[in-house]
Amino acid sequence: MPIDKVRVDLGWGPAKLSGEWRPDQAERDAAWELYVELVTRITVAPLAPGHGILREALSSLYQLFGVTREILRKYGPSVAKPPRKGEYRFGHLAIWMLNAALRPVLAHWHPALQEWEATRPEGTAVVVHEAAWERSQELRDELEKLRLVLLQYAEIFATVCEAPALIDATHAILAQYAAEKS
């Protein structure tokens, strides 16, 4: 029997949501699609110090806008029916994730990183140039805070669609790989 109700406690500060979600089948299906997108991107995987390229991380986050729009179009207005007070629908959660969690980070950091990228000398590797940026750790810290919020969304979507713990499995595989490498 599918889950008929989940408690929603997402985000922080002005981006905090708290209430209930009573998903129908279309919302469960949409939640699965967005869950897959979240767990297969940098969104829920820690960006280890000295690893990864910041531009790729921001680009992956930005791509969630297009993916989420496609999911919302596919399932239509039924996944965004007006909720009762204190309740949420998939459409509301997805849009809130984009506009309250992702958009502020991207709006601030995309131009800041772009400005730094414009100073990269010819022949200097992207990863080397990013590492020399005085704000690279600050951006990594912001990405980690955002990751923790997006992890909450992923966990809610997983609960609703009764997905296996793909995030935990991924972290276990990455930890094993790191241990073998050292």
C-alpha atoms as an extended CHARMM CRD file, in Angstrom:
* protein
*
       182  EXT
         1         1  MET       CA              0.0000000000        0.0000000000        0.0000000000  PROA      1               0.0000000000
         2         2  PRO       CA              1.5030000000        3.3460000000       -1.0190000000  PROA      2               0.0000000000
         3         3  ILE       CA              2.3820000000        5.9460000000        1.5660000000  PROA      3               0.0000000000
         4         4  ASP       CA             -0.5770000000        8.2700000000        1.9670000000  PROA      4               0.0000000000
         5         5  LYS       CA              1.0000000000       11.0440000000        4.0430000000  PROA      5               0.0000000000
         6         6  VAL       CA              4.4660000000       12.3370000000        4.9040000000  PROA      6               0.0000000000
         7         7  ARG       CA              5.6460000000       15.0680000000        7.2100000000  PROA      7               0.0000000000
         8         8  VAL       CA              7.4630000000       17.8920000000        5.4000000000  PROA      8               0.0000000000
         9         9  ASP       CA             10.2280000000       19.7400000000        7.2570000000  PROA      9               0.0000000000
        10        10  LEU       CA             12.5490000000       21.1810000000        4.6500000000  PROA      10              0.0000000000
        11        11  GLY       CA             15.0930000000       23.9510000000        4.3430000000  PROA      11              0.0000000000
        12        12  TRP       CA             16.1780000000       26.6250000000        6.7660000000  PROA      12              0.0000000000
        13        13  GLY       CA             15.3930000000       30.2350000000        7.6760000000  PROA      13              0.0000000000
        14        14  PRO       CA             13.0700000000       31.9880000000        5.2330000000  PROA      14              0.0000000000
        15        15  ALA       CA             13.2750000000       28.9210000000        2.9480000000  PROA      15              0.0000000000
        16        16  LYS       CA             11.7930000000       26.6250000000        5.6320000000  PROA      16              0.0000000000
        17        17  LEU       CA              8.7030000000       24.5500000000        4.8640000000  PROA      17              0.0000000000
        18        18  SER       CA              6.7690000000       22.6250000000        7.4470000000  PROA      18              0.0000000000
        19        19  GLY       CA              3.5310000000       20.7240000000        6.9760000000  PROA      19              0.0000000000
        20        20  GLU       CA              2.1440000000       17.5630000000        5.3810000000  PROA      20              0.0000000000
        21        21  TRP       CA              2.0940000000       16.0780000000        1.9140000000  PROA      21              0.0000000000
        22        22  ARG       CA             -0.6230000000       13.6430000000        0.8580000000  PROA      22              0.0000000000
        23        23  PRO       CA              0.6970000000       12.4650000000       -2.5190000000  PROA      23              0.0000000000
        24        24  ASP       CA             -1.3930000000       10.8700000000       -5.2360000000  PROA      24              0.0000000000
        25        25  GLN       CA              0.0770000000        8.4370000000       -7.7830000000  PROA      25              0.0000000000
        26        26  ALA       CA              1.0990000000       11.1550000000      -10.2490000000  PROA      26              0.0000000000
        27        27  GLU       CA              2.9940000000       12.9280000000       -7.4590000000  PROA      27              0.0000000000
        28        28  ARG       CA              4.7060000000        9.6750000000       -6.4580000000  PROA      28              0.0000000000
        29        29  ASP       CA              5.8010000000        9.1410000000      -10.0500000000  PROA      29              0.0000000000
        30        30  ALA       CA              7.0180000000       12.7390000000      -10.3670000000  PROA      30              0.0000000000
        31        31  ALA       CA              8.8390000000       12.4040000000       -7.0300000000  PROA      31              0.0000000000
        32        32  TRP       CA             10.6630000000        9.3220000000       -8.3390000000  PROA      32              0.0000000000
        33        33  GLU       CA             11.8030000000       11.2000000000      -11.4500000000  PROA      33              0.0000000000
        34        34  LEU       CA             13.1010000000       14.1640000000       -9.4740000000  PROA      34              0.0000000000
        35        35  TYR       CA             14.6630000000       11.8520000000       -6.8760000000  PROA      35              0.0000000000
        36        36  VAL       CA             16.6500000000       10.1150000000       -9.6270000000  PROA      36              0.0000000000
        37        37  GLU       CA             17.8950000000       13.4980000000      -10.8560000000  PROA      37              0.0000000000
        38        38  LEU       CA             18.9060000000       14.5620000000       -7.3520000000  PROA      38              0.0000000000
        39        39  VAL       CA             20.7800000000       11.3740000000       -6.4490000000  PROA      39              0.0000000000
        40        40  THR       CA             22.6820000000       11.2090000000       -9.7310000000  PROA      40              0.0000000000
        41        41  ARG       CA             24.1350000000       14.7150000000       -9.4670000000  PROA      41              0.0000000000
        42        42  ILE       CA             26.4690000000       16.5810000000       -7.1410000000  PROA      42              0.0000000000
        43        43  THR       CA             23.3230000000       17.7920000000       -5.3600000000  PROA      43              0.0000000000
        44        44  VAL       CA             23.4790000000       15.1260000000       -2.6430000000  PROA      44              0.0000000000
        45        45  ALA       CA             27.0880000000       13.9340000000       -2.9100000000  PROA      45              0.0000000000
        46        46  PRO       CA             29.6960000000       15.7930000000       -0.8780000000  PROA      46              0.0000000000
        47        47  LEU       CA             32.2130000000       17.7240000000       -2.9780000000  PROA      47              0.0000000000
        48        48  ALA       CA             35.3830000000       16.6230000000       -1.2360000000  PROA      48              0.0000000000
        49        49  PRO       CA             38.1030000000       19.2340000000       -0.6240000000  PROA      49              0.0000000000
        50        50  GLY       CA             40.4360000000       19.4040000000       -3.5940000000  PROA      50              0.0000000000
        51        51  HSD       CA             38.1210000000       17.3140000000       -5.7730000000  PROA      51              0.0000000000
        52        52  GLY       CA             35.7210000000       18.2740000000       -8.5100000000  PROA      52              0.0000000000
        53        53  ILE       CA             35.3450000000       21.4290000000      -10.5290000000  PROA      53              0.0000000000
        54        54  LEU       CA             33.1800000000       24.1800000000       -9.0880000000  PROA      54              0.0000000000
        55        55  ARG       CA             31.8440000000       25.2210000000      -12.5030000000  PROA      55              0.0000000000
        56        56  GLU       CA             30.6570000000       21.6700000000      -13.1660000000  PROA      56              0.0000000000
        57        57  ALA       CA             28.9250000000       21.5970000000       -9.7850000000  PROA      57              0.0000000000
        58        58  LEU       CA             27.1160000000       24.8860000000      -10.4720000000  PROA      58              0.0000000000
        59        59  SER       CA             26.1860000000       23.7520000000      -13.9840000000  PROA      59              0.0000000000
        60        60  SER       CA             24.7440000000       20.4980000000      -12.6700000000  PROA      60              0.0000000000
        61        61  LEU       CA             22.6750000000       22.4280000000      -10.1430000000  PROA      61              0.0000000000
        62        62  TYR       CA             21.4860000000       24.8140000000      -12.8520000000  PROA      62              0.0000000000
        63        63  GLN       CA             20.3640000000       21.8870000000      -15.0160000000  PROA      63              0.0000000000
        64        64  LEU       CA             17.8850000000       20.9460000000      -12.2950000000  PROA      64              0.0000000000
        65        65  PHE       CA             15.7550000000       23.9050000000      -13.3900000000  PROA      65              0.0000000000
        66        66  GLY       CA             15.1860000000       22.4290000000      -16.8570000000  PROA      66              0.0000000000
        67        67  VAL       CA             14.7290000000       18.9030000000      -15.5460000000  PROA      67              0.0000000000
        68        68  THR       CA             12.2020000000       20.0220000000      -12.9350000000  PROA      68              0.0000000000
        69        69  ARG       CA             10.2640000000       22.0530000000      -15.5050000000  PROA      69              0.0000000000
        70        70  GLU       CA             10.0780000000       18.9820000000      -17.7480000000  PROA      70              0.0000000000
        71        71  ILE       CA              8.7750000000       16.8340000000      -14.8940000000  PROA      71              0.0000000000
        72        72  LEU       CA              6.1640000000       19.4550000000      -14.0050000000  PROA      72              0.0000000000
        73        73  ARG       CA              5.0470000000       19.7340000000      -17.6410000000  PROA      73              0.0000000000
        74        74  LYS       CA              4.8600000000       15.9490000000      -17.9720000000  PROA      74              0.0000000000
        75        75  TYR       CA              2.5960000000       15.4890000000      -14.9470000000  PROA      75              0.0000000000
        76        76  GLY       CA              0.6250000000       18.6750000000      -15.4850000000  PROA      76              0.0000000000
        77        77  PRO       CA             -1.3610000000       20.8100000000      -13.0860000000  PROA      77              0.0000000000
        78        78  SER       CA             -2.6290000000       17.8210000000      -11.1120000000  PROA      78              0.0000000000
        79        79  VAL       CA              0.6710000000       17.7080000000       -9.1790000000  PROA      79              0.0000000000
        80        80  ALA       CA              0.1990000000       21.3310000000       -8.1200000000  PROA      80              0.0000000000
        81        81  LYS       CA             -3.4510000000       21.3840000000       -7.0540000000  PROA      81              0.0000000000
        82        82  PRO       CA             -3.9860000000       24.0140000000       -4.3840000000  PROA      82              0.0000000000
        83        83  PRO       CA             -3.3220000000       22.3680000000       -1.0450000000  PROA      83              0.0000000000
        84        84  ARG       CA             -5.2160000000       22.8640000000        2.1460000000  PROA      84              0.0000000000
        85        85  LYS       CA             -3.5720000000       25.0350000000        4.7860000000  PROA      85              0.0000000000
        86        86  GLY       CA             -0.4680000000       23.3180000000        6.1480000000  PROA      86              0.0000000000
        87        87  GLU       CA             -0.2610000000       20.9030000000        3.2170000000  PROA      87              0.0000000000
        88        88  TYR       CA              2.0200000000       20.7740000000        0.2090000000  PROA      88              0.0000000000
        89        89  ARG       CA              1.9180000000       19.2010000000       -3.2370000000  PROA      89              0.0000000000
        90        90  PHE       CA              4.7730000000       17.9570000000       -5.4090000000  PROA      90              0.0000000000
        91        91  GLY       CA              4.5970000000       21.0430000000       -7.6190000000  PROA      91              0.0000000000
        92        92  HSD       CA              4.9240000000       23.3860000000       -4.6640000000  PROA      92              0.0000000000
        93        93  LEU       CA              7.8600000000       21.4640000000       -3.2050000000  PROA      93              0.0000000000
        94        94  ALA       CA              9.6540000000       21.2880000000       -6.5560000000  PROA      94              0.0000000000
        95        95  ILE       CA              9.2160000000       25.0080000000       -7.2500000000  PROA      95              0.0000000000
        96        96  TRP       CA             10.2080000000       25.8860000000       -3.6730000000  PROA      96              0.0000000000
        97        97  MET       CA             13.3450000000       23.7650000000       -4.0520000000  PROA      97              0.0000000000
        98        98  LEU       CA             14.2770000000       25.7100000000       -7.1870000000  PROA      98              0.0000000000
        99        99  ASN       CA             13.3440000000       29.2190000000       -6.1090000000  PROA      99              0.0000000000
       100       100  ALA       CA             14.1480000000       29.1790000000       -2.3910000000  PROA      100             0.0000000000
       101       101  ALA       CA             17.0940000000       26.7680000000       -2.2330000000  PROA      101             0.0000000000
       102       102  LEU       CA             18.8610000000       26.6860000000       -5.6090000000  PROA      102             0.0000000000
       103       103  ARG       CA             18.1950000000       30.0920000000       -7.1590000000  PROA      103             0.0000000000
       104       104  PRO       CA             19.7820000000       32.2470000000       -4.3990000000  PROA      104             0.0000000000
       105       105  VAL       CA             22.9870000000       30.1880000000       -4.4450000000  PROA      105             0.0000000000
       106       106  LEU       CA             23.2440000000       30.1700000000       -8.2300000000  PROA      106             0.0000000000
       107       107  ALA       CA             22.3270000000       33.8500000000       -8.5900000000  PROA      107             0.0000000000
       108       108  HSD       CA             25.1460000000       34.8010000000       -6.2250000000  PROA      108             0.0000000000
       109       109  TRP       CA             27.8610000000       32.3290000000       -7.1860000000  PROA      109             0.0000000000
       110       110  HSD       CA             27.4470000000       31.9180000000      -10.9370000000  PROA      110             0.0000000000
       111       111  PRO       CA             28.5190000000       35.5050000000      -11.7410000000  PROA      111             0.0000000000
       112       112  ALA       CA             31.2240000000       35.5040000000       -9.0530000000  PROA      112             0.0000000000
       113       113  LEU       CA             32.8030000000       32.3470000000      -10.4550000000  PROA      113             0.0000000000
       114       114  GLN       CA             32.3260000000       33.5640000000      -14.0220000000  PROA      114             0.0000000000
       115       115  GLU       CA             34.2520000000       36.7340000000      -13.1720000000  PROA      115             0.0000000000
       116       116  TRP       CA             37.1270000000       34.6640000000      -11.7630000000  PROA      116             0.0000000000
       117       117  GLU       CA             37.0810000000       32.2970000000      -14.7440000000  PROA      117             0.0000000000
       118       118  ALA       CA             37.5360000000       35.2690000000      -17.0810000000  PROA      118             0.0000000000
       119       119  THR       CA             40.9620000000       35.8810000000      -15.4820000000  PROA      119             0.0000000000
       120       120  ARG       CA             42.3110000000       32.3760000000      -16.2290000000  PROA      120             0.0000000000
       121       121  PRO       CA             45.5970000000       32.6610000000      -18.0990000000  PROA      121             0.0000000000
       122       122  GLU       CA             45.8560000000       30.6700000000      -21.2990000000  PROA      122             0.0000000000
       123       123  GLY       CA             47.3950000000       27.2750000000      -20.6460000000  PROA      123             0.0000000000
       124       124  THR       CA             46.2940000000       27.1480000000      -16.9850000000  PROA      124             0.0000000000
       125       125  ALA       CA             44.1130000000       24.1690000000      -16.1460000000  PROA      125             0.0000000000
       126       126  VAL       CA             40.5950000000       24.9610000000      -14.9330000000  PROA      126             0.0000000000
       127       127  VAL       CA             41.0770000000       22.9760000000      -11.7280000000  PROA      127             0.0000000000
       128       128  VAL       CA             44.3490000000       24.8020000000      -10.9650000000  PROA      128             0.0000000000
       129       129  HSD       CA             42.7900000000       28.2020000000      -11.6290000000  PROA      129             0.0000000000
       130       130  GLU       CA             39.7440000000       27.4340000000       -9.4600000000  PROA      130             0.0000000000
       131       131  ALA       CA             41.9690000000       26.2340000000       -6.6180000000  PROA      131             0.0000000000
       132       132  ALA       CA             43.8050000000       29.5710000000       -6.7080000000  PROA      132             0.0000000000
       133       133  TRP       CA             40.5620000000       31.5230000000       -6.3000000000  PROA      133             0.0000000000
       134       134  GLU       CA             40.4240000000       33.1240000000       -2.8540000000  PROA      134             0.0000000000
       135       135  ARG       CA             36.6690000000       32.4020000000       -2.6780000000  PROA      135             0.0000000000
       136       136  SER       CA             36.7800000000       28.7450000000       -3.7420000000  PROA      136             0.0000000000
       137       137  GLN       CA             36.4450000000       27.4220000000       -0.1870000000  PROA      137             0.0000000000
       138       138  GLU       CA             33.6050000000       29.8500000000        0.5050000000  PROA      138             0.0000000000
       139       139  LEU       CA             31.7510000000       28.4870000000       -2.5400000000  PROA      139             0.0000000000
       140       140  ARG       CA             32.4710000000       24.9090000000       -1.4670000000  PROA      140             0.0000000000
       141       141  ASP       CA             31.0270000000       25.7260000000        1.9670000000  PROA      141             0.0000000000
       142       142  GLU       CA             27.8710000000       27.1500000000        0.3450000000  PROA      142             0.0000000000
       143       143  LEU       CA             27.5500000000       24.0750000000       -1.8560000000  PROA      143             0.0000000000
       144       144  GLU       CA             27.7790000000       21.8860000000        1.2450000000  PROA      144             0.0000000000
       145       145  LYS       CA             24.9920000000       23.8410000000        2.9880000000  PROA      145             0.0000000000
       146       146  LEU       CA             22.8740000000       23.5580000000       -0.1500000000  PROA      146             0.0000000000
       147       147  ARG       CA             23.6500000000       19.8370000000       -0.3900000000  PROA      147             0.0000000000
       148       148  LEU       CA             22.2350000000       19.2870000000        3.0850000000  PROA      148             0.0000000000
       149       149  VAL       CA             18.9930000000       21.0390000000        2.1160000000  PROA      149             0.0000000000
       150       150  LEU       CA             18.6980000000       19.1660000000       -1.1910000000  PROA      150             0.0000000000
       151       151  LEU       CA             19.3550000000       15.9370000000        0.6720000000  PROA      151             0.0000000000
       152       152  GLN       CA             16.2220000000       16.6710000000        2.7180000000  PROA      152             0.0000000000
       153       153  TYR       CA             14.2160000000       17.0670000000       -0.4960000000  PROA      153             0.0000000000
       154       154  ALA       CA             15.6780000000       13.8440000000       -1.9080000000  PROA      154             0.0000000000
       155       155  GLU       CA             14.7740000000       11.9570000000        1.2670000000  PROA      155             0.0000000000
       156       156  ILE       CA             11.1780000000       13.2360000000        1.1850000000  PROA      156             0.0000000000
       157       157  PHE       CA             10.8450000000       12.2880000000       -2.5010000000  PROA      157             0.0000000000
       158       158  ALA       CA             12.3390000000        8.8440000000       -1.7720000000  PROA      158             0.0000000000
       159       159  THR       CA              9.8970000000        8.2880000000        1.0820000000  PROA      159             0.0000000000
       160       160  VAL       CA              6.9020000000        9.2580000000       -1.0490000000  PROA      160             0.0000000000
       161       161  CYS       CA              7.8160000000        6.9900000000       -3.9510000000  PROA      161             0.0000000000
       162       162  GLU       CA              9.1040000000        4.2540000000       -1.6220000000  PROA      162             0.0000000000
       163       163  ALA       CA             12.4800000000        4.2440000000       -3.3270000000  PROA      163             0.0000000000
       164       164  PRO       CA             15.3870000000        2.1940000000       -2.0600000000  PROA      164             0.0000000000
       165       165  ALA       CA             18.0980000000        4.0620000000       -0.1810000000  PROA      165             0.0000000000
       166       166  LEU       CA             20.1070000000        4.9860000000       -3.2710000000  PROA      166             0.0000000000
       167       167  ILE       CA             21.8400000000        7.8580000000       -1.4850000000  PROA      167             0.0000000000
       168       168  ASP       CA             23.1260000000        5.6130000000        1.3090000000  PROA      168             0.0000000000
       169       169  ALA       CA             24.2750000000        3.0120000000       -1.2230000000  PROA      169             0.0000000000
       170       170  THR       CA             26.1320000000        5.6640000000       -3.1970000000  PROA      170             0.0000000000
       171       171  HSD       CA             27.8750000000        7.0230000000       -0.1010000000  PROA      171             0.0000000000
       172       172  ALA       CA             28.9040000000        3.4870000000        0.9140000000  PROA      172             0.0000000000
       173       173  ILE       CA             30.3870000000        2.8360000000       -2.5320000000  PROA      173             0.0000000000
       174       174  LEU       CA             32.2480000000        6.1730000000       -2.5000000000  PROA      174             0.0000000000
       175       175  ALA       CA             33.5980000000        5.5180000000        1.0020000000  PROA      175             0.0000000000
       176       176  GLN       CA             34.7940000000        2.0680000000       -0.0400000000  PROA      176             0.0000000000
       177       177  TYR       CA             36.4600000000        3.5280000000       -3.1390000000  PROA      177             0.0000000000
       178       178  ALA       CA             38.1940000000        6.2280000000       -1.0720000000  PROA      178             0.0000000000
       179       179  ALA       CA             39.4290000000        3.6300000000        1.4320000000  PROA      179             0.0000000000
       180       180  GLU       CA             40.8270000000        1.4380000000       -1.3360000000  PROA      180             0.0000000000
       181       181  LYS       CA             42.5680000000        4.4310000000       -2.9240000000  PROA      181             0.0000000000
       182       182  SER       CA             44.3870000000        5.4120000000        0.2710000000  PROA      182             0.0000000000
